[in-house]
Amino acid sequence: MATELYDLTVPVFIRGFNALSTILEKGRAHADEHRIPHEKLLGAKLHEDMAPLTSQIQRASDAAKFTAVRLAQIDNVPMEDNETSFDALLDRIARTVAFLESVDPAAINGREDADVELKTPNKSFAFKGRAYALNFALPNFYFHITTAYAILRMKGVPLGKMDYLGGI
């Protein structure tokens, strides 16, 4: 039996967000324990030309939402990129997960060969559904999850591989 496209995307995103929520909670606890202002962690970057922690969460949210939107051909749930606290980021994750949970698997399954267009301000990319999910959407999502993990780890938050993997 073939794996359905829905199973390759939505549950994977939800699992990633569950791990990301735990990572953020550990980041907040570390900041509180060591009297580090939350803004210092939330604004941290791996490199000066990279986006801060808050943006990594926002982009992971967008990556997951837009995957469902493009594959299922449903309306997006817009979210402002105005999160400035751990609570606000955790709320965004929860709203993203709620959106993903509302997606009907039948709207995604069977769209492996559907045309998917990704438009950026400078360029458009054409994919087939399966290639979009596996070669762009999932790697993009994991890039932002990994970067968020790395930022907090770099700032001394005691995280390990099992935190990233969601405790399996």
DSSP file with accessible surface (Angstrom, degrees, kcal/mol):
  #  RESIDUE AA STRUCTURE BP1 BP2  ACC     N-H-->O    O-->H-N    N-H-->O    O-->H-N    TCO  KAPPA ALPHA  PHI   PSI    X-CA   Y-CA   Z-CA
    1    1 A M              0   0  230      0, 0.0     2,-0.1     0, 0.0     0, 0.0   0.000 360.0 360.0 360.0 134.2    0.0    0.0    0.0
    2    2 A A        -     0   0   84      1,-0.1     2,-0.4     0, 0.0     0, 0.0  -0.411 360.0-109.8 -75.5 149.4    1.3    3.4   -0.9
    3    3 A T        -     0   0   83     -2,-0.1     2,-0.2     1,-0.1    -1,-0.1  -0.654  35.7-121.6 -78.4 134.6    1.8    6.1    1.7
    4    4 A E     >  -     0   0   76     -2,-0.4     4,-1.1     1,-0.1     3,-0.2  -0.490  12.8-123.7 -77.7 148.3   -0.8    8.9    1.3
    5    5 A L  H  > S+     0   0    0      1,-0.2     4,-0.6     2,-0.2     3,-0.4   0.860 111.7  57.6 -60.4 -37.6    0.5   12.5    0.7
    6    6 A Y  H >> S+     0   0   33      1,-0.2     3,-1.5    99,-0.2     4,-0.9   0.940 104.3  51.9 -57.1 -46.8   -1.5   13.7    3.8
    7    7 A D  H 34 S+     0   0   87      1,-0.3    -1,-0.2    -3,-0.2    -2,-0.2   0.765 106.7  54.4 -64.1 -25.3    0.4   11.2    6.0
    8    8 A L  H 3< S+     0   0   40     -4,-1.1    -1,-0.3    -3,-0.4    -2,-0.2   0.585 124.0  19.9 -81.7 -11.8    3.7   12.5    4.6
    9    9 A T  H <X S+     0   0    1     -3,-1.5     4,-2.6    -4,-0.6     3,-0.4   0.695 116.3  44.3-122.2 -73.9    2.9   16.1    5.6
   10   10 A V  H  X S+     0   0    1     -4,-0.9     4,-2.6     1,-0.3     5,-0.2   0.899 116.5  43.5 -56.8 -51.5    0.3   17.1    8.1
   11   11 A P  H  > S+     0   0   56      0, 0.0     4,-2.4     0, 0.0    -1,-0.3   0.876 113.7  54.1 -62.9 -30.8    1.1   14.5   10.9
   12   12 A V  H  > S+     0   0   37     -3,-0.4     4,-2.4    -5,-0.2    -2,-0.2   0.925 109.6  47.0 -66.4 -44.1    4.8   15.3   10.4
   13   13 A F  H  X S+     0   0    1     -4,-2.6     4,-2.6     2,-0.2     5,-0.2   0.932 111.7  50.6 -62.2 -44.7    4.2   19.0   10.9
   14   14 A I  H  X S+     0   0   26     -4,-2.6     4,-2.2    -5,-0.2    -2,-0.2   0.930 110.5  48.9 -62.4 -42.7    2.1   18.4   14.0
   15   15 A R  H  X S+     0   0  116     -4,-2.4     4,-2.1    -5,-0.2    -1,-0.2   0.926 111.1  50.9 -61.5 -43.4    4.8   16.2   15.5
   16   16 A G  H  X S+     0   0    8     -4,-2.4     4,-2.7     1,-0.2    -2,-0.2   0.902 109.6  50.2 -61.1 -40.3    7.4   18.8   14.7
   17   17 A F  H  X S+     0   0    0     -4,-2.6     4,-2.5     2,-0.2    -1,-0.2   0.859 106.7  54.8 -69.4 -33.4    5.3   21.5   16.4
   18   18 A N  H  X S+     0   0   94     -4,-2.2     4,-1.7     2,-0.2    -1,-0.2   0.930 112.1  43.9 -62.9 -44.0    4.8   19.4   19.5
   19   19 A A  H  X S+     0   0    4     -4,-2.1     4,-2.5     2,-0.2    -2,-0.2   0.920 112.2  53.0 -64.5 -43.0    8.6   19.1   19.7
   20   20 A L  H  X S+     0   0    1     -4,-2.7     4,-2.7     1,-0.2    -2,-0.2   0.891 105.9  53.8 -62.4 -37.9    9.0   22.8   19.0
   21   21 A S  H  X S+     0   0   29     -4,-2.5     4,-2.4     2,-0.2    -1,-0.2   0.928 109.7  47.6 -61.8 -43.2    6.6   23.7   21.8
   22   22 A T  H  X S+     0   0   68     -4,-1.7     4,-2.4     2,-0.2    -2,-0.2   0.912 111.0  51.5 -63.4 -42.2    8.7   21.6   24.2
   23   23 A I  H  X S+     0   0    0     -4,-2.5     4,-2.0     1,-0.2    -2,-0.2   0.922 111.0  47.6 -60.8 -44.7   11.8   23.3   23.0
   24   24 A L  H  X S+     0   0    0     -4,-2.7     4,-2.6     2,-0.2    -1,-0.2   0.902 109.9  52.6 -65.1 -40.1   10.4   26.7   23.5
   25   25 A E  H  X S+     0   0   88     -4,-2.4     4,-2.6     1,-0.2    -2,-0.2   0.911 109.8  48.7 -62.0 -40.2    9.1   25.8   27.0
   26   26 A K  H  X S+     0   0   79     -4,-2.4     4,-2.4     2,-0.2    -1,-0.2   0.870 109.7  53.2 -67.0 -34.9   12.6   24.7   27.9
   27   27 A G  H  X S+     0   0    0     -4,-2.0     4,-2.4     2,-0.2    -2,-0.2   0.929 110.3  46.4 -63.5 -45.2   14.0   27.9   26.5
   28   28 A R  H  X S+     0   0   39     -4,-2.6     4,-2.8     2,-0.2    -2,-0.2   0.932 112.6  49.7 -63.0 -45.3   11.6   30.0   28.6
   29   29 A A  H  X S+     0   0   55     -4,-2.6     4,-2.9     1,-0.2    -2,-0.2   0.909 111.0  50.0 -61.3 -41.4   12.4   27.9   31.8
   30   30 A H  H  X S+     0   0   22     -4,-2.4     4,-2.2     2,-0.2    -1,-0.2   0.925 111.0  49.0 -62.8 -44.5   16.2   28.3   31.1
   31   31 A A  H  <>S+     0   0    0     -4,-2.4     5,-2.9     1,-0.2     4,-0.3   0.927 113.9  46.0 -61.5 -45.2   15.8   32.1   30.7
   32   32 A D  H ><5S+     0   0   92     -4,-2.8     3,-1.0     3,-0.2    -2,-0.2   0.926 112.5  50.1 -64.3 -43.8   13.8   32.3   33.9
   33   33 A E  H 3<5S+     0   0  141     -4,-2.9    -1,-0.2     1,-0.3    -2,-0.2   0.868 119.6  36.5 -63.2 -35.9   16.2   30.1   35.9
   34   34 A H  T 3<5S-     0   0   99     -4,-2.2    -1,-0.3    -5,-0.2    -2,-0.2   0.244 110.2-117.6-103.8  13.3   19.2   32.2   34.8
   35   35 A R  T < 5 +     0   0  224     -3,-1.0    -3,-0.2    -4,-0.3    -4,-0.1   0.863  57.9 157.5  52.9  41.9   17.5   35.6   34.8
   36   36 A I      < -     0   0   41     -5,-2.9    -1,-0.2    -6,-0.2    -2,-0.1  -0.851  49.2-112.0 -93.9 126.3   18.0   36.1   31.1
   37   37 A P    >>  -     0   0   73      0, 0.0     3,-1.4     0, 0.0     4,-0.9  -0.365  20.8-130.1 -57.6 134.9   15.5   38.5   29.6
   38   38 A H  H >> S+     0   0   48      1,-0.3     4,-2.9     2,-0.2     3,-0.6   0.867 106.4  62.9 -54.8 -38.2   13.1   36.7   27.3
   39   39 A E  H 3> S+     0   0  131      1,-0.3     4,-2.0     2,-0.2    -1,-0.3   0.809  95.2  61.0 -58.9 -30.0   13.8   39.2   24.6
   40   40 A K  H <4 S+     0   0  134     -3,-1.4    -1,-0.3     2,-0.2    -2,-0.2   0.894 112.2  36.4 -65.9 -39.7   17.4   38.2   24.5
   41   41 A L  H X< S+     0   0    2     -4,-0.9     3,-1.2    -3,-0.6    12,-0.4   0.904 116.3  52.8 -76.9 -43.0   16.5   34.6   23.6
   42   42 A L  H 3< S+     0   0    7     -4,-2.9    12,-1.9     1,-0.3    13,-0.2   0.811 114.5  42.7 -65.0 -28.2   13.6   35.6   21.3
   43   43 A G  T 3< S+     0   0   43     -4,-2.0    -1,-0.3    -5,-0.3    -2,-0.2   0.419  88.6 122.5 -96.2   1.3   15.8   38.0   19.3
   44   44 A A    <   -     0   0    8     -3,-1.2     9,-1.6    -4,-0.2     2,-0.3  -0.324  40.4-168.8 -69.6 146.8   18.8   35.7   19.1
   45   45 A K        -     0   0   92      7,-0.2     3,-0.1     1,-0.1     6,-0.1  -0.940  30.0-134.8-130.7 152.8   20.2   34.7   15.7
   46   46 A L  S    S+     0   0   65      5,-0.4     2,-0.3    -2,-0.3    -1,-0.1   0.825  97.4   4.9 -72.5 -33.4   22.8   32.1   14.7
   47   47 A H  S >  S-     0   0  104      4,-0.1     3,-2.4    -3,-0.1    -1,-0.3  -0.984  81.0-108.9-149.4 152.2   24.4   34.7   12.4
   48   48 A E  T 3  S+     0   0  165     -2,-0.3    -1,-0.0     1,-0.3    -2,-0.0   0.769 117.5  52.5 -58.1 -26.6   23.8   38.4   11.9
   49   49 A D  T 3  S+     0   0  129      2,-0.1    -1,-0.3    -4,-0.0     2,-0.2   0.363  97.6  85.6 -93.5  10.2   22.3   37.9    8.4
   50   50 A M  S <  S-     0   0   51     -3,-2.4     0, 0.0     1,-0.1     0, 0.0  -0.694  85.6 -99.7-106.6 161.3   19.8   35.3    9.7
   51   51 A A        -     0   0   37     -2,-0.2    -5,-0.4     1,-0.1    -4,-0.1  -0.436  42.1-108.1 -76.0 152.7   16.3   35.8   11.1
   52   52 A P     >  -     0   0   28      0, 0.0     4,-1.8     0, 0.0     3,-0.4  -0.153  37.5 -89.7 -76.0 174.9   15.8   35.6   14.9
   53   53 A L  H  > S+     0   0    0     -9,-1.6     4,-1.9   -12,-0.4     5,-0.2   0.879 125.0  56.4 -51.5 -46.1   14.2   32.9   16.9
   54   54 A T  H  > S+     0   0   22    -12,-1.9     4,-2.1     1,-0.2    -1,-0.2   0.924 107.9  48.2 -56.9 -43.0   10.7   34.5   16.6
   55   55 A S  H  > S+     0   0   26     -3,-0.4     4,-2.9   -13,-0.2    -1,-0.2   0.840 104.9  59.0 -67.5 -33.1   11.0   34.5   12.8
   56   56 A Q  H  X S+     0   0    5     -4,-1.8     4,-2.1     2,-0.2    -1,-0.2   0.921 108.4  45.7 -62.4 -39.8   12.0   30.9   12.8
   57   57 A I  H  X S+     0   0    0     -4,-1.9     4,-2.4     2,-0.2    -2,-0.2   0.924 113.1  50.0 -68.1 -44.2    8.8   29.9   14.5
   58   58 A Q  H  X S+     0   0    9     -4,-2.1     4,-2.6     1,-0.2    -2,-0.2   0.915 111.7  47.7 -61.0 -42.0    6.8   32.1   12.2
   59   59 A R  H  X S+     0   0   68     -4,-2.9     4,-2.8     2,-0.2    -1,-0.2   0.874 109.7  52.4 -70.5 -35.4    8.4   30.6    9.1
   60   60 A A  H  X S+     0   0    0     -4,-2.1     4,-2.2    -5,-0.2    -1,-0.2   0.934 110.9  49.0 -63.0 -42.4    7.9   27.1   10.4
   61   61 A S  H  X S+     0   0    0     -4,-2.4     4,-2.8     1,-0.2    -2,-0.2   0.942 112.9  46.6 -59.9 -48.9    4.2   28.0   10.9
   62   62 A D  H  X S+     0   0   25     -4,-2.6     4,-3.1     1,-0.2     5,-0.3   0.907 109.0  55.0 -61.5 -42.5    3.9   29.4    7.4
   63   63 A A  H  X S+     0   0    8     -4,-2.8     4,-1.4     1,-0.2    -1,-0.2   0.931 113.0  41.8 -58.5 -44.9    5.7   26.5    5.8
   64   64 A A  H  X S+     0   0    0     -4,-2.2     4,-1.8     2,-0.2    -2,-0.2   0.941 116.6  47.3 -69.3 -47.0    3.2   24.0    7.3
   65   65 A K  H  X S+     0   0    2     -4,-2.8     4,-2.7     1,-0.2    -2,-0.2   0.935 112.3  48.8 -60.3 -47.6    0.1   26.2    6.7
   66   66 A F  H  X S+     0   0   60     -4,-3.1     4,-2.8     1,-0.2     5,-0.3   0.802 105.7  58.6 -68.5 -26.3    1.1   26.9    3.1
   67   67 A T  H  X S+     0   0    1     -4,-1.4     4,-2.6    -5,-0.3     5,-0.3   0.959 110.8  41.7 -62.7 -49.6    1.7   23.2    2.4
   68   68 A A  H  X S+     0   0    1     -4,-1.8     4,-2.6     2,-0.2     6,-0.3   0.924 115.5  51.2 -63.0 -42.4   -1.8   22.4    3.4
   69   69 A V  H  X>S+     0   0   25     -4,-2.7     4,-1.1     1,-0.2     5,-1.1   0.938 115.4  40.6 -60.6 -48.2   -3.2   25.4    1.5
   70   70 A R  H  <5S+     0   0   60     -4,-2.8    -2,-0.2     2,-0.2    -1,-0.2   0.902 120.9  41.0 -71.3 -42.0   -1.4   24.6   -1.7
   71   71 A L  H  <5S+     0   0    0     -4,-2.6    -2,-0.2    -5,-0.3    -3,-0.2   0.911 124.5  35.3 -74.3 -42.5   -1.9   20.8   -1.7
   72   72 A A  H  <5S-     0   0   10     -4,-2.6    -1,-0.2    -5,-0.3    -2,-0.2   0.548 100.8-130.1 -88.2  -9.0   -5.5   20.9   -0.5
   73   73 A Q  T  <5 +     0   0  141     -4,-1.1     2,-0.3    -5,-0.3    -3,-0.2   0.949  59.0 140.4  55.8  54.1   -6.4   24.0   -2.4
   74   74 A I      < -     0   0   57     -5,-1.1    -1,-0.2    -6,-0.3     2,-0.2  -0.766  58.1 -84.9-120.1 166.9   -8.0   25.6    0.7
   75   75 A D        -     0   0  147     -2,-0.3     2,-0.1    -3,-0.1    -1,-0.0  -0.475  43.6-119.6 -73.4 143.4   -8.0   29.1    2.1
   76   76 A N        -     0   0   50     -2,-0.2    -1,-0.1     1,-0.0   -10,-0.0  -0.409  11.8-132.3 -74.8 154.0   -5.1   30.2    4.3
   77   77 A V        -     0   0   63     -2,-0.1    22,-0.1    19,-0.0   -12,-0.1  -0.929  31.3-137.6-104.7 101.0   -5.6   31.3    7.8
   78   78 A P        -     0   0  106      0, 0.0     2,-0.4     0, 0.0     0, 0.0  -0.333  21.2-171.2 -63.5 142.1   -3.5   34.5    8.0
   79   79 A M        -     0   0   20    -21,-0.0     2,-0.1    -2,-0.0    -2,-0.0  -0.997  21.3-126.6-133.9 129.2   -1.4   35.1   11.0
   80   80 A E        -     0   0  144     -2,-0.4     2,-1.4     1,-0.1     3,-0.2  -0.457  17.5-128.1 -71.6 147.3    0.4   38.3   11.7
   81   81 A D  S    S+     0   0   82      1,-0.2    -1,-0.1    -2,-0.1   -26,-0.0  -0.488  74.7 114.1 -92.1  64.7    4.1   38.1   12.4
   82   82 A N        +     0   0   95     -2,-1.4     2,-0.3     6,-0.1    -1,-0.2   0.150  29.8 137.6-123.3  19.0    3.9   40.1   15.6
   83   83 A E        +     0   0    7     -3,-0.2   -25,-0.1     1,-0.1     3,-0.0  -0.538  14.2 162.9 -72.3 127.5    4.8   37.5   18.2
   84   84 A T        +     0   0  112     -2,-0.3     2,-0.3   -30,-0.0    -1,-0.1   0.177  55.7  51.3-129.5  14.3    7.1   39.0   20.9
   85   85 A S  S  > S-     0   0   44      1,-0.1     4,-2.2   -43,-0.1     5,-0.2  -0.961  82.6-111.4-146.1 163.5    6.8   36.5   23.7
   86   86 A F  H  > S+     0   0    1     -2,-0.3     4,-2.8     1,-0.2     5,-0.2   0.912 119.3  53.5 -61.0 -42.2    7.1   32.8   24.4
   87   87 A D  H  > S+     0   0  104      1,-0.2     4,-2.3     2,-0.2    -1,-0.2   0.915 108.7  48.4 -60.0 -43.1    3.3   32.7   25.1
   88   88 A A  H  > S+     0   0   30      2,-0.2     4,-2.2     1,-0.2    -1,-0.2   0.898 112.4  48.4 -65.9 -38.9    2.6   34.4   21.7
   89   89 A L  H  X S+     0   0    0     -4,-2.2     4,-2.3     2,-0.2    -2,-0.2   0.917 111.8  49.2 -67.1 -41.8    4.8   31.9   19.9
   90   90 A L  H  X S+     0   0   25     -4,-2.8     4,-2.4     1,-0.2    -2,-0.2   0.882 110.2  52.0 -65.5 -35.2    3.3   29.0   21.6
   91   91 A D  H  X S+     0   0   84     -4,-2.3     4,-2.7    -5,-0.2    -2,-0.2   0.913 107.9  51.4 -66.0 -40.7   -0.2   30.3   20.8
   92   92 A R  H  X S+     0   0    0     -4,-2.2     4,-2.4     2,-0.2    -2,-0.2   0.917 109.8  49.6 -62.0 -42.9    0.8   30.6   17.1
   93   93 A I  H  X S+     0   0    3     -4,-2.3     4,-2.8     2,-0.2     5,-0.2   0.944 111.1  49.6 -59.7 -45.6    2.0   27.0   17.1
   94   94 A A  H  X S+     0   0   56     -4,-2.4     4,-2.5     1,-0.2    -2,-0.2   0.906 111.7  48.0 -62.0 -41.0   -1.3   26.0   18.7
   95   95 A R  H  X S+     0   0   91     -4,-2.7     4,-2.2     2,-0.2    -1,-0.2   0.882 111.7  50.6 -68.1 -35.8   -3.3   27.9   16.1
   96   96 A T  H  X S+     0   0    0     -4,-2.4     4,-2.7    -5,-0.2    -2,-0.2   0.930 111.1  47.9 -65.9 -45.0   -1.2   26.4   13.3
   97   97 A V  H  X S+     0   0   16     -4,-2.8     4,-2.9     2,-0.2    -2,-0.2   0.922 110.2  52.6 -62.0 -42.5   -1.8   22.9   14.7
   98   98 A A  H  X S+     0   0   55     -4,-2.5     4,-1.0    -5,-0.2    -1,-0.2   0.916 110.2  48.7 -60.4 -41.1   -5.5   23.5   15.0
   99   99 A F  H >< S+     0   0   17     -4,-2.2     3,-0.8     1,-0.2     4,-0.5   0.947 111.9  48.3 -62.3 -48.0   -5.6   24.7   11.3
  100  100 A L  H >< S+     0   0    0     -4,-2.7     3,-1.4     1,-0.3    -2,-0.2   0.897 108.2  54.6 -60.4 -40.5   -3.7   21.6   10.2
  101  101 A E  H 3< S+     0   0  128     -4,-2.9    -1,-0.3     1,-0.3    -2,-0.2   0.740 102.6  58.7 -66.3 -20.2   -6.0   19.3   12.2
  102  102 A S  T << S+     0   0   86     -4,-1.0     2,-0.3    -3,-0.8    -1,-0.3   0.586  81.6 106.6 -83.6 -10.1   -9.0   20.9   10.4
  103  103 A V  S <  S-     0   0    6     -3,-1.4     3,-0.0    -4,-0.5     5,-0.0  -0.561  73.1-128.2 -76.1 128.5   -7.6   19.8    7.0
  104  104 A D    >>  -     0   0   99     -2,-0.3     3,-1.9     1,-0.2     4,-0.6  -0.629   9.4-141.7 -74.6 121.6   -9.5   16.9    5.4
  105  105 A P  H >> S+     0   0   51      0, 0.0     4,-3.0     0, 0.0     3,-1.4   0.859 100.6  63.6 -53.2 -33.8   -7.0   14.2    4.4
  106  106 A A  H 34 S+     0   0   69      1,-0.3    -2,-0.0     2,-0.2    -3,-0.0   0.759  94.1  61.6 -64.1 -23.0   -9.1   13.6    1.3
  107  107 A A  H <4 S+     0   0   31     -3,-1.9    -1,-0.3     1,-0.1    -4,-0.0   0.740 115.6  31.2 -74.7 -21.5   -8.3   17.1    0.1
  108  108 A I  H X< S+     0   0    0     -3,-1.4     3,-1.8    -4,-0.6    -2,-0.2   0.808  99.3  88.8-102.1 -43.0   -4.6   16.3    0.0
  109  109 A N  T 3< S+     0   0   39     -4,-3.0  -105,-0.1     1,-0.3     0, 0.0  -0.294  92.0  27.3 -61.2 139.5   -4.5   12.6   -0.9
  110  110 A G  T 3  S+     0   0   61      4,-0.0     3,-0.4     1,-0.0    -1,-0.3   0.425  92.7 101.3  88.8   0.1   -4.5   12.0   -4.6
  111  111 A R    X   +     0   0   44     -3,-1.8     3,-1.3     1,-0.2    18,-0.4   0.179  38.9 115.2-103.0  20.7   -2.8   15.3   -5.3
  112  112 A E  T 3  S+     0   0   40      1,-0.3    18,-2.8    17,-0.2    19,-0.5   0.846  86.7  34.4 -58.2 -34.6    0.7   13.8   -5.8
  113  113 A D  T 3  S+     0   0  131     -3,-0.4    -1,-0.3    16,-0.2    -2,-0.1   0.312  91.8 121.4-105.1   8.7    0.7   14.8   -9.5
  114  114 A A  S <  S-     0   0   19     -3,-1.3    15,-1.6     1,-0.1     2,-0.3  -0.381  71.6-104.8 -70.8 148.7   -1.2   18.1   -9.1
  115  115 A D  E     -A  128   0A 120     13,-0.2     2,-0.4    -2,-0.1    13,-0.2  -0.593  38.1-172.5 -73.9 130.5    0.4   21.3  -10.2
  116  116 A V  E     -A  127   0A   6     11,-2.9    11,-2.8    -2,-0.3     2,-0.5  -0.996   5.2-161.4-126.9 125.6    1.6   23.4   -7.3
  117  117 A E  E     -A  126   0A 108     -2,-0.4     2,-0.6     9,-0.2     9,-0.2  -0.930   2.3-163.6-111.1 130.8    3.0   26.9   -7.9
  118  118 A L  E     -A  125   0A  11      7,-2.9     7,-3.0    -2,-0.5     2,-0.5  -0.961  11.0-163.7-111.5 117.3    5.1   28.6   -5.3
  119  119 A K  E     +A  124   0A 140     -2,-0.6     5,-0.2     5,-0.2    -2,-0.0  -0.897  10.4 177.0-107.1 130.3    5.4   32.4   -5.9
  120  120 A T        -     0   0   57      3,-3.2     3,-0.2    -2,-0.5    -2,-0.0  -0.771  48.4 -98.0-116.6 169.7    8.0   34.5   -4.2
  121  121 A P  S    S+     0   0  131      0, 0.0     3,-0.1     0, 0.0    -2,-0.0   0.818 123.1  29.5 -58.7 -27.2    8.5   38.2   -4.8
  122  122 A N  S    S+     0   0  158      1,-0.2     2,-0.3     0, 0.0    -3,-0.0   0.593 126.7  10.2-108.7 -13.3   11.3   37.5   -7.2
  123  123 A K        -     0   0  128     -3,-0.2    -3,-3.2     2,-0.0     2,-0.4  -0.995  55.7-132.3-162.6 157.3   10.4   34.2   -8.8
  124  124 A S  E     -A  119   0A  61     -2,-0.3     2,-0.4    -5,-0.2    -5,-0.2  -0.931  18.2-157.5-117.1 146.1    7.9   31.4   -9.2
  125  125 A F  E     -A  118   0A  74     -7,-3.0    -7,-2.9    -2,-0.4     2,-0.5  -0.979   4.8-150.3-124.2 135.6    8.5   27.7   -8.9
  126  126 A A  E     +A  117   0A  95     -2,-0.4     2,-0.3    -9,-0.2    -9,-0.2  -0.905  24.8 163.7-108.0 132.3    6.5   25.0  -10.4
  127  127 A F  E     -A  116   0A  44    -11,-2.8   -11,-2.9    -2,-0.5     2,-0.3  -0.921  38.3-119.3-133.9 164.4    6.2   21.6   -8.7
  128  128 A K  E  >  -A  115   0A  98     -2,-0.3     4,-3.0   -13,-0.2     5,-0.2  -0.737  45.8-103.9 -94.7 155.1    4.1   18.5   -8.7
  129  129 A G  H  > S+     0   0    0    -15,-1.6     4,-2.5   -18,-0.4   -17,-0.2   0.880 118.0  44.7 -51.3 -50.1    2.4   17.9   -5.4
  130  130 A R  H  > S+     0   0  120    -18,-2.8     4,-2.9     1,-0.2     5,-0.3   0.935 115.3  47.8 -63.9 -44.7    4.6   15.0   -4.2
  131  131 A A  H  >>S+     0   0   35    -19,-0.5     4,-2.8     1,-0.2     5,-0.5   0.899 111.1  52.1 -63.5 -39.8    7.8   16.8   -5.2
  132  132 A Y  I  X>S+     0   0    2     -4,-3.0     5,-3.1     3,-0.2     4,-1.5   0.951 114.0  43.1 -60.1 -48.5    6.6   20.0   -3.6
  133  133 A A  I  <>S+     0   0    0     -4,-2.5     5,-2.5    -5,-0.2    -2,-0.2   0.944 124.6  32.8 -63.4 -48.9    5.9   18.2   -0.3
  134  134 A L  I  <5S+     0   0   57     -4,-2.9    -2,-0.2    -5,-0.2    -3,-0.2   0.818 127.2  35.2 -82.2 -32.7    9.1   16.1   -0.2
  135  135 A N  I  <5S+     0   0  118     -4,-2.8    -3,-0.2    -5,-0.3    -2,-0.2   0.616 134.6   9.6-101.6 -15.7   11.6   18.4   -1.9
  136  136 A F  I  X<S+     0   0   66     -4,-1.5     4,-2.5    -5,-0.5     5,-0.2   0.633 122.0  47.0-125.1 -59.1   10.6   21.9   -0.7
  137  137 A A  I  ><S+     0   0    0     -5,-3.1     4,-2.6     2,-0.2     5,-0.2   0.934 115.6  41.2 -61.7 -52.9    7.9   22.0    2.0
  138  138 A L  H  ><S+     0   0   22     -5,-2.5     4,-2.8    -6,-0.3     5,-0.2   0.942 116.9  47.6 -65.1 -45.9    9.3   19.4    4.5
  139  139 A P  H  > S+     0   0   65      0, 0.0     4,-2.2     0, 0.0    -1,-0.2   0.916 113.2  50.0 -60.7 -38.0   12.9   20.5    4.1
  140  140 A N  H  X S+     0   0   48     -4,-2.5     4,-1.8     2,-0.2    -2,-0.2   0.936 111.3  48.4 -64.0 -45.4   11.9   24.2    4.6
  141  141 A F  H  X S+     0   0    0     -4,-2.6     4,-2.2    -5,-0.2     5,-0.2   0.953 113.4  46.6 -58.6 -49.9    9.8   23.3    7.7
  142  142 A Y  H  X S+     0   0   89     -4,-2.8     4,-2.9     1,-0.2     5,-0.3   0.836 105.2  61.1 -66.6 -30.4   12.7   21.3    9.2
  143  143 A F  H  X S+     0   0  106     -4,-2.2     4,-2.4    -5,-0.2    -1,-0.2   0.949 109.5  41.7 -57.6 -47.7   15.2   24.1    8.4
  144  144 A H  H  X S+     0   0   22     -4,-1.8     4,-2.3     2,-0.2    -2,-0.2   0.889 115.2  49.4 -72.7 -35.8   13.3   26.5   10.6
  145  145 A I  H  X S+     0   0    3     -4,-2.2     4,-2.4     2,-0.2    -1,-0.2   0.934 113.9  46.8 -64.7 -45.8   12.7   24.0   13.3
  146  146 A T  H  X S+     0   0   59     -4,-2.9     4,-2.9     2,-0.2    -2,-0.2   0.905 111.5  51.0 -62.9 -42.2   16.4   23.1   13.3
  147  147 A T  H  X S+     0   0    8     -4,-2.4     4,-2.6    -5,-0.3    -1,-0.2   0.917 109.3  50.4 -64.9 -40.6   17.4   26.7   13.3
  148  148 A A  H  X S+     0   0    0     -4,-2.3     4,-2.1     2,-0.2     5,-0.2   0.941 112.5  47.5 -60.7 -46.1   15.1   27.5   16.3
  149  149 A Y  H  X S+     0   0   41     -4,-2.4     4,-2.7     1,-0.2    -2,-0.2   0.939 112.6  49.4 -58.0 -47.3   16.6   24.5   18.2
  150  150 A A  H  X S+     0   0   29     -4,-2.9     4,-2.8     1,-0.2    -2,-0.2   0.873 107.8  53.5 -65.1 -37.8   20.2   25.6   17.3
  151  151 A I  H  X S+     0   0    0     -4,-2.6     4,-1.5     2,-0.2    -1,-0.2   0.955 113.3  42.6 -61.3 -49.4   19.6   29.2   18.4
  152  152 A L  H  <>S+     0   0    0     -4,-2.1     5,-2.4     2,-0.2    -2,-0.2   0.907 114.3  50.8 -66.5 -38.8   18.4   28.1   21.8
  153  153 A R  H ><5S+     0   0  117     -4,-2.7     3,-1.9     1,-0.2    -1,-0.2   0.926 108.0  53.1 -62.7 -42.3   21.1   25.5   22.1
  154  154 A M  H 3<5S+     0   0   96     -4,-2.8    -1,-0.2     1,-0.3    -2,-0.2   0.836 105.3  55.9 -61.6 -30.9   23.7   28.1   21.3
  155  155 A K  T 3<5S-     0   0   83     -4,-1.5    -1,-0.3    -5,-0.2    -2,-0.2   0.317 127.3 -98.2 -87.0   8.1   22.3   30.3   24.1
  156  156 A G  T < 5 +     0   0   36     -3,-1.9    -3,-0.2     1,-0.3    -2,-0.1   0.498  68.3 153.7  94.8   3.3   22.8   27.5   26.6
  157  157 A V      < -     0   0    0     -5,-2.4     2,-1.9    -6,-0.2    -1,-0.3  -0.521  52.4-119.5 -67.4 128.6   19.4   26.0   26.8
  158  158 A P        +     0   0   88      0, 0.0     2,-0.3     0, 0.0    -1,-0.1  -0.493  56.9 150.5 -76.0  84.5   19.9   22.3   27.8
  159  159 A L        -     0   0    9     -2,-1.9     2,-0.3   -10,-0.1    -3,-0.0  -0.863  23.0-169.7-113.3 150.6   18.4   20.6   24.8
  160  160 A G    >>  -     0   0   30     -2,-0.3     4,-1.6     1,-0.0     3,-0.9  -0.783  42.3 -89.9-131.1 178.0   19.3   17.3   23.3
  161  161 A K  H 3> S+     0   0  156      1,-0.3     4,-2.6    -2,-0.3     5,-0.2   0.858 122.5  58.5 -58.1 -37.2   18.5   15.3   20.3
  162  162 A M  H 3>>S+     0   0   98      1,-0.2     5,-3.1     2,-0.2     4,-0.6   0.832 101.7  55.5 -66.5 -29.8   15.5   13.7   21.9
  163  163 A D  H X45S+     0   0   29     -3,-0.9     3,-0.7     3,-0.2    -1,-0.2   0.935 110.6  45.3 -63.9 -44.5   14.0   17.1   22.4
  164  164 A Y  H 3<5S+     0   0   58     -4,-1.6    -2,-0.2     1,-0.2    -1,-0.2   0.896 113.0  49.8 -64.6 -40.4   14.3   17.8   18.7
  165  165 A L  H ><5S-     0   0   59     -4,-2.6     3,-0.7    -5,-0.2    -1,-0.2   0.531 116.8-113.1 -79.4  -5.3   12.9   14.4   17.8
  166  166 A G  T <<5 -     0   0   36     -3,-0.7    -3,-0.2    -4,-0.6    -2,-0.1   0.757  57.1 -72.6  82.0  23.5    9.9   14.9   20.1
  167  167 A G  T 3 <       0   0   50     -5,-3.1    -1,-0.2    -6,-0.2    -4,-0.1   0.489 360.0 360.0  72.8   0.8   10.8   12.2   22.6
  168  168 A I    <         0   0  139     -3,-0.7    -1,-0.1    -6,-0.3    -2,-0.1   0.426 360.0 360.0  34.7 360.0    9.9    9.5   20.1
